[in-house]
Amino acid sequence: MSKLEKMRERYDEIPIPEELSVRVQQEIQRSRSQQEAKNNVSQRHRFQSVIRSVAAAAAAVCILFTAALNTSPVFAMEAAQLPVIGGIARVLTFRSYETEKDNIGVSVEIPTIEMVEKDTKIAVDGINQEILARCNEYADNAVLRAEEYRTAFLETGGTLEEWAKHNIKITVSYEIKQQSNDYLSFVVRGTENWTNACDQSNYYNLDLKTGKLVSLEDLLGSDYAELANRSIRQQISERQNAGETFFTAEQGGFTGISDDTKFYMNENNNPVIVFEKYEIAPGSSGEIEFEIDAKAILSGYGEHRQPEQETQQSASQEDNQSSAVEKTVETDAVYEDNFAVDSEAAKEFAEKVKDAAARKDLEALAELTAFPVYVGLPDVNVVETKEDLLKLGADTVFAKELLNSVKEADIENLQPSKAGFSISDGGTANINFGVVDGALAITGINY
């Protein structure tokens, strides 16, 4: 498909500005005049000349179209009618160009956010300026890297013909992940086809109710890292069982998310965490994504359970939680939720957990636990009963990183969340507890 055909396919619904139409007609008329002046040229030469003239006219259309898109407010307004945009906000191509020099091709599409409903009072100029600066910086640096590569290639014996076969291409593009009245979510990518080392992906997730870029903490609460890690570990285990390959922690695999973890919003308004190629799995797996079911994860650990698991676990929980509840709360206090637990009661329970961990007393820990319980060990995830927990063994459950985290945890000022309380030094390893049937009990163990 020619460049003109691609442009027409993409913008076939856009009315062409009058000045563009006039210029195209001028080009066509000029080519006709040139043909009439060459009546003595052979039929074959005349045919070739016509082809070149049509190509020139097509090139003029493309050049003028791009120029109009980048400089003409009227044309940009027409481009706003593209079918990929709508709602409160939309994404437009602010700048688009293709160049080639020394067999180094560059293709750039830079997006910009436009607020359709002006009365939202949402300002996006700062975000747009950041996107523009990042895109330009990436493209400029990528060209420098390619030029340095070319110089080194030629200086070490490579020929210009061999270099041309490399087909070096630098691309800056964007992909819209979601556009609705709730969120505008998209990713801007920079890639170089001769190396993956410098590829970049920047995700933008705009809350259209507040006008702010949202974070995982905004979506999942203060315990977002713990909750997301729990979900990801469970999904990794499920996908490994289905045959997928992931790196181990020792190989540089998944060890937990950070403040810089990339994500986008999907059509369910759930964050989807993205890991780059080679980050936690072999390169053949490409980018790895994990959808975090925000509603389910805030209501419990088992957002990815199968229906039959839920039925079995509910029955098991009914049988086992009563004994755990009786032994964990000696004050006979009954709580409606985690926010109803006073700080002294939370501290008292946390002290029992810390004591059991310090003594590596798995029996004592089991007595403080409500079953079924999440245990983030490889190939474990959900432990149905106290007996199953004891079978794992104290050395397995009380791993070094867990013992250190629980030992160093500050329990003087435990803060409740929907998911409960966390006994942790701030790392990914922790023991969580919360209200289960009105009483405090351990609800999860993470590593």
HELIX and SHEET records of a PDB file:
HELIX    1   1 LYS A    3  TYR A   11  1                                   9    
HELIX    2   2 GLU A   18  GLU A   36  1                                  19    
HELIX    3   3 GLN A   43  THR A   71  1                                  29    
HELIX    4   4 PRO A   73  ALA A   79  1                                   7    
HELIX    5   5 LYS A  118  THR A  120  5                                   3    
HELIX    6   6 ASP A  125  GLU A  155  1                                  31    
HELIX    7   7 LEU A  160  ALA A  164  1                                   5    
HELIX    8   8 LEU A  216  LEU A  220  1                                   5    
HELIX    9   9 TYR A  224  ASN A  241  1                                  18    
HELIX   10  10 GLY A  283  SER A  285  5                                   3    
HELIX   11  11 ALA A  294  SER A  299  1                                   6    
HELIX   12  12 PRO A  307  THR A  328  1                                  22    
HELIX   13  13 ASN A  338  ALA A  340  5                                   3    
HELIX   14  14 SER A  343  ALA A  358  1                                  16    
HELIX   15  15 LEU A  362  GLU A  367  1                                   6    
HELIX   16  16 LYS A  386  LEU A  392  1                                   7    
HELIX   17  17 ALA A  394  VAL A  397  1                                   4    
HELIX   18  18 LYS A  400  GLU A  408  1                                   9    
SHEET    1   A 6 ALA A  89  LYS A 101  0                                        
SHEET    2   A 6 ILE A 104  MET A 115 -1                                        
SHEET    3   A 6 ILE A 168  GLN A 179  1                                        
SHEET    4   A 6 TYR A 183  GLU A 192 -1                                        
SHEET    5   A 6 THR A 195  ASP A 207 -1                                        
SHEET    6   A 6 LYS A 212  LEU A 213 -1                                        
SHEET    1   B 3 LYS A 262  MET A 265  0                                        
SHEET    2   B 3 PRO A 271  PHE A 275 -1                                        
SHEET    3   B 3 ILE A 288  GLU A 291 -1                                        
SHEET    1   C 5 ASN A 381  VAL A 383  0                                        
SHEET    2   C 5 THR A 369  VAL A 375 -1                                        
SHEET    3   C 5 ALA A 439  ASN A 446  1                                        
SHEET    4   C 5 ASN A 430  VAL A 436 -1                                        
SHEET    5   C 5 PHE A 421  ILE A 423 -1                                        
END                                                                             
